[in-house]
Amino acid sequence: MFFGLTCSEEDPCPVFLELAAVEPNGSSLLVTGNLHTVNTTLFGLLLKSEDGGKTWTEPAKRIRSAALEEIQFPDFQHGFIGGVKIEPLPRDPFLLSTADGGMTWKQAALFEEPRPGSIQQFWFASATSGQLILDESEGGTKRYERFETTDSGASWESREVAAHEVTLPQARPREYASWRIRSDAKAYRVERKTAAETWEIVASFAIQTGDCR
């Protein structure tokens, strides 16, 4: 039983797509998300288009029991994606990074030892210098920790711990971005803001992608 699921031909498990973030980089467009059933996260997913959203490929291998979220490119060659394992609670946060404009990606855990929590926000001022906020809240206890790196995320140093939500003021507000993801009951839409301040649909993805049998 893959992922502990009890799916069968007689009683299949619907598989759903959930998109989290969209980011342009030069002529490329990248979208992050995950595939999941009603109760189980299956794979973290990265999609890439080189033709304005008409066709899509997967430049990175799907990551089992994970979700991929925020994307940022501090320059055209270097990019980062925040991820977390969901087993079933968020734990073992990690980053995907690229140094060739998103053609290839490598995964690096934030910590050597297993650790609960998820990346709430991150921001790289350059290809090497970055910060992130780790949400380690559990139950009714709130805990947020700010980390810094100077080596492209190879290592992280704790700089602040707080019992209230912490933010990175220099990070770009997502609500003012030129790209966004919207959904209805059937599909996710990748949309771009036009010069007329309206939104046009660039790509659409069905929420239910198939069944696990």
C-alpha positions as CSV (number, residue, x, y, z in Angstrom):
1,M,0.0,0.0,0.0
2,F,1.9,3.0,-1.3
3,F,1.8,5.9,1.2
4,G,-0.3,3.8,3.5
5,L,-3.3,4.2,1.2
6,T,-5.9,1.5,0.7
7,C,-6.9,2.4,-2.8
8,S,-8.2,-0.2,-5.3
9,E,-9.8,-0.5,-8.7
10,E,-13.2,-0.8,-6.9
11,D,-12.5,2.1,-4.5
12,P,-9.9,4.5,-6.0
13,C,-8.5,7.5,-4.1
14,P,-8.9,10.8,-6.0
15,V,-5.6,12.7,-6.5
16,F,-5.7,16.5,-6.3
17,L,-3.3,19.2,-7.4
18,E,-2.6,22.2,-5.1
19,L,-0.6,25.1,-6.4
20,A,1.2,27.4,-4.0
21,A,3.3,30.0,-5.9
22,V,4.2,31.3,-9.4
23,E,7.4,33.2,-10.3
24,P,8.8,34.4,-13.7
25,N,12.5,34.3,-14.4
26,G,13.5,35.8,-17.8
27,S,11.6,33.8,-20.4
28,S,10.7,31.0,-17.9
29,L,7.7,30.7,-15.7
30,L,7.8,28.4,-12.6
31,V,4.9,27.1,-10.4
32,T,5.2,25.1,-7.2
33,G,2.7,22.9,-5.4
34,N,1.9,19.3,-4.4
35,L,-0.2,16.3,-5.3
36,H,-2.3,14.9,-2.5
37,T,-5.3,12.7,-1.7
38,V,-8.0,13.7,0.8
39,N,-5.8,12.6,3.7
40,T,-2.2,12.2,2.4
41,T,0.3,14.5,0.8
42,L,1.9,12.5,-2.0
43,F,4.6,14.6,-3.8
44,G,6.0,18.1,-3.9
45,L,5.8,19.4,-7.5
46,L,7.7,21.9,-9.6
47,L,6.4,22.9,-13.0
48,K,8.2,25.1,-15.6
49,S,7.1,26.7,-18.9
50,E,9.3,28.2,-21.6
51,D,6.5,29.3,-23.9
52,G,4.3,31.5,-21.8
53,G,2.3,28.8,-20.1
54,K,1.3,26.8,-23.1
55,T,3.3,23.7,-22.2
56,W,4.9,22.6,-19.0
57,T,7.7,20.3,-17.8
58,E,9.1,19.2,-14.5
59,P,12.7,20.3,-14.1
60,A,13.1,18.6,-10.7
61,K,12.2,15.1,-9.5
62,R,9.0,15.0,-7.4
63,I,9.7,14.9,-3.7
64,R,7.8,12.3,-1.8
65,S,5.5,13.4,1.1
66,A,6.5,17.0,0.6
67,A,5.0,20.4,-0.4
68,L,6.9,23.1,-2.4
69,E,5.9,26.6,-1.7
70,E,7.6,30.1,-2.1
71,I,9.9,30.8,-5.0
72,Q,12.5,33.6,-5.4
73,F,15.2,34.4,-7.9
74,P,17.7,37.0,-6.6
75,D,19.2,37.0,-10.1
76,F,18.5,35.3,-13.4
77,Q,20.8,32.3,-12.6
78,H,20.2,31.7,-8.9
79,G,16.8,30.7,-7.5
80,F,15.4,29.1,-4.3
81,I,12.2,27.3,-3.4
82,G,11.0,26.6,0.1
83,G,9.8,23.1,0.9
84,V,8.6,21.0,3.8
85,K,7.9,17.3,4.5
86,I,4.3,16.5,5.5
87,E,4.3,13.3,7.5
88,P,1.6,14.1,8.5
89,L,2.6,17.3,10.3
90,P,5.1,19.8,8.8
91,R,8.7,18.9,9.5
92,D,12.3,18.8,8.1
93,P,12.1,22.0,6.1
94,F,14.4,22.3,3.1
95,L,15.3,24.5,0.1
96,L,15.6,23.6,-3.5
97,S,18.2,25.8,-5.3
98,T,19.4,26.3,-8.8
99,A,22.5,28.0,-10.3
100,D,21.6,27.6,-13.9
101,G,18.4,29.6,-14.3
102,G,16.1,26.8,-13.2
103,M,17.2,24.1,-15.6
104,T,18.4,21.9,-12.7
105,W,17.7,21.9,-9.0
106,K,19.3,20.4,-5.9
107,Q,17.7,19.8,-2.5
108,A,19.3,20.7,0.8
109,A,17.8,20.3,4.3
110,L,18.0,23.2,6.6
111,F,19.2,21.1,9.5
112,E,21.2,17.9,9.9
113,E,18.8,16.4,12.5
114,P,15.0,15.8,12.0
115,R,13.1,18.9,13.2
116,P,9.5,20.0,13.2
117,G,8.4,23.3,11.6
118,S,8.0,24.9,8.2
119,I,9.4,27.9,6.3
120,Q,7.0,30.7,6.8
121,Q,9.0,33.2,4.7
122,F,12.4,33.6,3.1
123,W,14.3,36.3,1.2
124,F,17.7,36.3,-0.6
125,A,19.3,39.7,-1.1
126,S,21.9,38.0,-3.4
127,A,22.8,34.5,-4.6
128,T,24.7,33.9,-1.3
129,S,23.0,36.1,1.4
130,G,19.6,35.2,2.7
131,Q,17.2,35.0,5.7
132,L,14.2,32.9,6.5
133,I,11.6,32.6,9.2
134,L,10.9,29.1,10.6
135,D,7.4,28.5,12.1
136,E,7.9,26.0,14.9
137,S,4.5,26.6,16.6
138,E,3.0,23.5,18.1
139,G,-0.4,23.1,19.7
140,G,-1.2,26.4,21.4
141,T,2.5,27.3,21.7
142,K,3.8,29.9,19.2
143,R,7.4,29.9,18.3
144,Y,9.2,31.6,15.4
145,E,12.9,31.6,14.6
146,R,14.8,33.8,12.2
147,F,17.9,32.4,10.5
148,E,20.6,33.9,8.2
149,T,22.9,32.3,5.6
150,T,25.9,33.7,3.8
151,D,26.7,30.6,1.7
152,S,23.6,30.1,-0.4
153,G,21.8,28.1,2.2
154,A,24.5,25.5,2.8
155,S,24.4,26.5,6.5
156,W,22.1,28.6,8.7
157,E,22.7,30.6,11.9
158,S,19.8,31.4,14.3
159,R,19.5,35.2,14.9
160,E,16.1,35.6,16.7
161,V,13.5,33.6,18.5
162,A,10.1,35.0,19.3
163,A,6.7,33.9,20.7
164,H,4.9,36.1,18.1
165,E,4.9,36.1,14.3
166,V,8.1,37.5,12.8
167,T,8.4,38.8,9.2
168,L,11.1,39.9,6.8
169,P,10.3,43.5,5.9
170,Q,12.5,43.5,2.8
171,A,10.7,40.5,1.3
172,R,8.4,41.4,-1.6
173,P,4.7,41.4,-0.6
174,R,3.0,38.7,-2.5
175,E,-0.3,40.5,-2.8
176,Y,1.3,43.2,-5.0
177,A,3.0,40.8,-7.4
178,S,2.4,40.9,-11.1
179,W,1.6,37.2,-11.1
180,R,-0.9,35.3,-9.0
181,I,-2.7,31.9,-8.6
182,R,-6.4,31.7,-8.2
183,S,-8.7,28.7,-7.9
184,D,-12.3,27.6,-8.1
185,A,-14.0,24.3,-7.5
186,K,-12.5,22.7,-10.7
187,A,-9.2,24.4,-11.6
188,Y,-6.2,26.5,-10.6
189,R,-5.5,29.5,-12.8
190,V,-2.1,31.2,-13.3
191,E,-2.8,34.8,-14.0
192,R,-0.7,37.8,-15.0
193,K,-1.5,41.5,-14.4
194,T,-1.8,43.5,-17.6
195,A,-0.8,47.1,-18.4
196,A,-4.5,48.0,-17.9
197,E,-4.3,46.6,-14.3
198,T,-6.6,43.7,-15.2
199,W,-5.7,40.0,-14.8
200,E,-5.4,37.6,-17.8
201,I,-5.3,33.8,-17.5
202,V,-1.9,32.3,-18.7
203,A,-2.5,28.7,-17.8
204,S,-5.2,26.5,-16.1
205,F,-4.7,23.2,-14.2
206,A,-7.5,20.8,-13.2
207,I,-7.6,20.3,-9.4
208,Q,-8.5,16.6,-9.7
209,T,-5.6,15.1,-11.7
210,G,-6.6,11.4,-11.5
211,D,-7.1,8.5,-9.2
212,C,-4.8,6.2,-7.2
213,R,-5.8,2.6,-7.6
